[in-house]
Amino acid sequence: MCDQVKKAVAKFGRERQYLLEILGYLQTGRSYLEKETLLAVAAELDIPAAEVYGTATFYSLYSTVPRGKHVIRICENAPCHIDGAAAVLEAVKQHLGIDVHQTTADGLFTLETTSCLGICGVAPAMMVDDDVHGNLTPELAVSILGKR
């Protein structure tokens, strides 16, 4: 992984301002950022490991723990909540047999909640990997997952 870290730093730059891009690059194609990777990034950028870890754990698109092949994020922000996000979340939990922050036994899905996906006009919304879906009903959300 050290070679990947060096490659990421060469691509984006050694400055602290590129930390988000570097972490995103390193997580591409992986379910999470390993401790060794975070330590290597800190060393390459000459910043405290706690800062790198804090950044990786603050943003929900990054993870420091293994996740499923597909990550489902259901919005809980006010517009989504008012328009039925709780029912969508409950339907997805029942369909997958897991709770929030859990991964299915087959490693296929991880369920998370998030604040805003930026499509409040079509609430409730969820994101599956990089695909955003709005105007959800519990049935539609489960149907979308069935296509994965």
Buried (B, 14 or more C-beta within 10 A) or exposed (E): BEEBBEEBBEEBEEEEEBBBEBBBBBBEEBBBBBEEBBBBBBEBBEBEBEBBBEBBBEEEBBBBEEBBBBBBBBBBBEBBBEBBBBBBBEBBBEBBEBEBEBBBEEEEBBBBBBEBBEBBEBBBBBBBEEEBBBEBEBEBBBEBBEEE
